[in-house]
């Protein structure tokens, strides 16, 4: 399947806007006793309990339980007491209620960028839901603040990494991130949160400029994204050996910020190019 199925669309100018982690607060409802049956947090005591599902993978039904304190396990920020958020280390699929870093004067309600110091460089998403924040570290937690203050995705290494890319692929051009590929294997690009979802595309390149060639392996809609965009799916690329992987985003089916957040896994080295514009010819 050719990856340029929509490059005839006009190229949109994308402006990256800084967004806060939290939307407007929600209203909670019933004041149930501890251990009462529930379907959502609205069924539990406001600011005191959360609805713990018996089996989150099959049903939201569960019982009301006290909010978790600092250091206690969590999967969502709504499970933590006030002023705490849930830090999820996606490498071990575990979360912990924590206080926001000292650079966040407004606690978990601060902008997502200062949260970078709590994650290893290259893989982060921040989701707000009412009065809660869930921070995902896709490269592991506790990695420091990265190489710069931009919150971008430079120099992540290992078997999985991540970053952001503008949704600016159309009219024969693409804005791409380029990653070093260390050997033959399967590379997968996935979305990392509902608020930053987009429609990604990727291709293997023989050079660090991310040049596209129809003769090289590419991926577009090979598997269902973890956080699906309105239409289409996520790419998988079978690398024939060492080289480079270009990651781009289609202009349409992007979140309102115009920038998509992604994770990439496989035989990876370092990121070698960030948000460069290239010309694509079939």
KASUL-V845048 format. One record per backbone hydrogen bond with DSSP energy under -1.0 kcal/mol. CO is the residue of the C=O (numbers start at 1). NH is the residue of the N-H. If there is no record, write none. Layout:
BEGIN
co: [CO,CO]
nh: [NH,NH]
END
This chain:
BEGIN
co: [6,7,33,36,38,40,41,45,45,48,50,52,55,55,61,62,63,64,65,68,69,72,76,77,79,81,85,86,87,88,89,89,94,96,97,98,101,103,104,106,107,112,113,114,115,116,118,123,125,127,132,133,134,135,136,137,140,159,161,163,165,166,169,170,172,173,174,176,177,178,178,179,180,181,185,187,188,190,196,197,199,201,202,203,205,207,213,217,219,223,234,234,235,237,239,243,244,245,246,247,248,255,258,260,261,262,263,264,265,266,267,270,273,276,278]
nh: [9,171,36,64,62,43,44,48,49,67,65,63,58,59,54,38,52,35,50,81,72,97,79,80,68,84,98,135,96,137,92,94,89,87,71,85,104,105,107,109,110,115,116,117,118,119,142,138,136,134,129,86,127,88,125,90,120,266,264,262,260,168,251,173,280,170,278,276,247,272,273,245,269,243,239,237,265,263,261,255,250,248,219,246,244,210,216,204,202,234,222,223,189,187,185,181,205,179,203,177,201,258,167,165,192,163,190,161,188,268,182,180,178,176,174]
END
